[in-house]
């Protein structure tokens, strides 16, 4: 987002608990502070015209403060903090889907108080922490009553913990939709992207998804319904399970999404540029025709070997390397991605070994 904003001559200031962040390395003025430091936050907010997010797991108390500040000082915040509050709480998120009449896996809000009540969802389950989980973190698979009893005995140390029990869908494949909604209510979307995960982490994204046109249109329609319901402005990523020709909403991200990183090299607007255009109230695009592209995530595991393979591939101008300037290449940490501009069938097999 910063790189795209810089090209349009916008100045970017980043507020983060972390110092020397990738944002700073990309050219943003960095303000380091805790989300709970309202004095420092106020100083930051007084220096900007528009506030946006690249991370949804911000404490709800901080989001309340941002909403109050926005009302008093007429600061534009896109997307609205209310969208983040829904996205970061799995029960609120799933409940919101149901209020819109959208299909999602069956779920149950698990607390210490109702832990011994009957759950009318057949095994197997995925039990997820209600907040702050991603890339498979904070999840456990439970296949029978014995495993559930064991889970309960060890996962309520304070008695205040909350979880979501979710039906396991034996899906055919996973897809996502990247959509950008502008302030006039108009939306633009890439259509559906096919996603392949490894160890609960996105591995490869294929654009366009290899599914029927009807299913693509349905996925985009659902995403637009969701974005409209949130009064959303900016880029949103929505994940689906595909099963027997039908769609089940999994979750949404109130920001540009990992599965949309292919868009940087799709011969059209990137998801990041669309986001910047939307939140700064620029004109709606008059032409949008992204070309087939494949993305591969680069993780911290064997990072040096991965980079060697990437450097071998980029001698072909259809491959484009994007690194995030993160300093600690931990196992499972997303350190960058590499895009192939072209059809999935034409990708060099070395690409998939990164």
N, C-alpha and C positions, 0 to 999 in steps of 0.2 A: 504494500500500500504506500509506503514512504517513497519507494523508487518511482511509482507512478505519479504520486503527488508532486515530487520534485520536478518531474518533466513538465508539469503544468504550472510550475513556478509558485506552488503553494509552500508555505513554511509549515513544518510539522514539529510539534512538541510532544514528547512521549512521557507519560507518567507511569512509573513501574517500581515495584519493591527491589528490583534487581539493578545493580549498577553495571555499566559497560555492556549494555544489552545489544543484541543484533540491531535494534532500532537506531541506537546511537551510531553504530558502524555504518548504517545505511544513510546517515545524514541528518537524523532528527536531533533536536535539542533535547537532552535527557534530563528529566527531573526525577530523582530517586526519593521515594517516600513510601511509607506504609499506607495501605488503603484506609486505615483507621485514623490517619493524621489529617483531620478536616481543615486545619489551618494551612497546611502545605497544599492540600487539594484545592482549597479556595484560591490560593495564589496561582496555582497552575490553571485553574478554570478561568481566572480573570484575564489570562493572556491569550485565550483562544476564542475563535468565532464559532467553531463546530467541534463537538466531541463525538468520537466513535470508538469502537472497541475491536481488538483482535483476539480477545480472550474473554470467555463468558463467566469463568469461576471467580467472580468478584463478590465479596460479602454483601448480603442483602441490605445490611445497615448502610453500607457505602452507596448502594444503588438508591436507597431512600434519600440519602444526603444529596446525591446528584439530581434527583427529581426535584427536591425542594429548591436547590440552587438554580435550576433551570427555570422554574416558575418565577422566582424572585428577580432573576437577572436576564431573562429572555435568551438563555443560551440554547442553541439548537443541539439536541442529542439524538443521533441516529446510529443504530436502531434505538427505539425507546427502551429505557431500563426495564420496563415491564416485560419485554420480550426476553431479556436475559434472566429475569426471575423465573419465568416459566421454563426456559431451556435448561437451567441449572438444577432444577428439581424434577426428578424423573416422574414422580406421582402427579405433579401439576401438569407436566408436559403430556403424559398419557391421558389425563383427564381432559385436557384442552382438546386433544384430538377427538375424543368421544363427543364433546359438546358440539363439535363441528360435523358430526356424523361420519367421521373418517375411521377406517378400519385399522386396528393396531392389535398386536398380540394381547391376549388376556393378561391381566395384572392384578396385583393385590398389595396394598400398603401394609407392610409388616412392622409392628412395634413390639416392645416388651409387653404391653398391655394385652395385645390380641394374639400373641405368639402361640397360644395353645388352642385358639379357635380353629374350626374346620376351614380348610382352603379348597374351594371348588374348582381347582385347576389341576388337571391330571399331570403326573410326572412325565418327563423330566422338567425341572425349572432352572432358570437362571436367577439367582438372587443378587441384586445389585445395591450398592450403597445409593442412597437417595440423591446425594450430591457429590460433586468433585471426582467422578470416575471418568476415565477415558482410556482408549487403547487397551481395553480388557482389564484395566485396574479396578479394584473394588468389586470384583465379580466372583461368584462361586456357582458351580453347577451342582444341583441336588437331584438325585434320581429316585430316592425312596424316603420313607418315614424315618428310618434309622439315621440317614445322613442329615435329614432336617433336624432331628433331635440333637445331633452333634453340633450342627451349625448354631442352634439356639443356645447351647450351653457355653459357647465361646465368643459369641458376637454381640453380647449385651453387657459389656463391662461396667457401664455407668447406668444402664437402664433407659438412657435417652436416645440411643441409636435408632435410626429409621432405615428401612430397606424397601425395595420393590421386588416382589416375587413376580417373575414374568414367564409366561408360557414359552417353551422352546418351539420355534417354527422350523419344520424341516423344509427349508426354502430351496428353490432351484438356483437362484443367484441373488446377489445384492446389487442394487442400483442407487444412484443418487441423482438429484436435480439441483443445479445451481441456477438461481434466479435472482435478478436484481429488480427491485421495485423503486420507482422514482416518486418524487413528492406529488406529482399530478395523478398518482394511482396507476400509471401505466407500468407494465412489467415486461422484462425481456429475459429469455432463458436459452440455455444451450441445449435444452432437451435432456434426455437421460444419458447417464454415464454408467458404465458397467464396472463394478469394483470387485477386486479379488483380495482377500485378506489372508494374512499368515500370522499365526499366533495372536489373533485378535487385533492386529495392526494392519492398516491398509498397505498393501504391497504394490498393486498395479491398478491403474484406472484406464479404461478403454473408452474413447469417445469417437463415434457415438456408440451407445450400448447396442449389443446384438440381440435386440428384442423387437417385437412388432411395433409398427407405427401407432396402432391404437393404444398400446400399453404406454408408449412414450407420451402420447397426448394426455392420457389419463394421469400419469405421474406429474406432468407439468401443471395440469388443472388443479390437482390436489395441492401442489406447492403454492400456487397462486391463491387458492382459498385460504391456506394457512397464513401466508404473508399478509393478505388483506385483513384477516381477523386480528392480526397483531399491530395493524397500522404501521407496518414495517417500511423503513426506507433504507436502502443499501442492499448488499449482497447477502443472500441466505443459502445455506446448504441443507438439503433434506434427504435423509437416508430411508430406503425402502427395502423390504424383502419381497421377492417375486416367488409366488407359489401357485402352481396350477393356473397360470394365466391371470392371477389376481395380485393386488398390491396390498402390503401391510406396512403402515408407517412405523419406522423404528424410532428415529429421533431427528431433531433439527439442530443446526448450529447457527447462532445469530451473528454471523461473520462470514468472510470468505472461508471456504472449506478445502481441506486437503485434496479431496477428489476433484476440485476445480483447478488445481495447479496446472493441468494440461493446457489451460486456456492461454497461458503466457506465450505459447508457440503454436497457436491454432489459426494464425493468419487473420485475426480479428481482435476485437476488444478483449483484454484479459478480465477475469472476475475482479481483479484489484482495481483496474481502471474504471470499470463500471461502478464499483462501490464509491470511488472518489467522485465521479461525475454525479452520482445520485445524491450523496450527502452534501455536496457543494451547490446543489440546485442548478446543474448545467442542463443543456438540452438533451432530450431523449435521442438515442442513436437513430439515424435515418437508414443505415445499412448495417446488417449484422449477419455474417455468413461464415461462422467458424468451420474450419476444415478438420478432417479426421486426425486425431493425435492420441498418443499413448504416453502415460506417465508411470515412472517407477520410483518409489521412495528409496532414499539412501539412509540407512540406519547406522547407529554408532558401532554395531558389531562388525569387526574386521573392516573398519572404516578406511584404513590405508589401502587395502586390497580393492575395496569398492571404487576408490578414486582412480586407481590404476586402470580399472576396466572402463570407467567413465572417460578418462583421457584418451583411451584407445578408440572409443566410440566417437568422440567429438571431432575426429579428423574427417568424419562424414557430416556435412553441413545440415543434415536432417536431425541431428541430435543436439540437444541444448541443455547444458548443465547449470543448475541453480543451487548454490550452497548458502547456508543460513548464518554463517559466521558464529556459530555456537562454539564455545570453548572446550566443552567436555563431551567427547563422543562416547556416551554411555551405551550399553547394550539396550536396544529397543528404542533409543532416542532418535527422533527424526532430525537428521543433519542436513538434508537437502533432497533434491529430486532431479531426475533427468527425464526430459521429454523427447519423444520421437515424433516428428512432423510427418505423418503418413498413416497408412492403414496398418492394422494390427498384424496382418499376414506378412508384412514386409520388414518387421522388426528383426534385427540381428539377435540370434539366440543368446549372445553374450549379455545383452540387456537384462535378461531375466535372471542372470546369476549374480547380479550386483547385490 
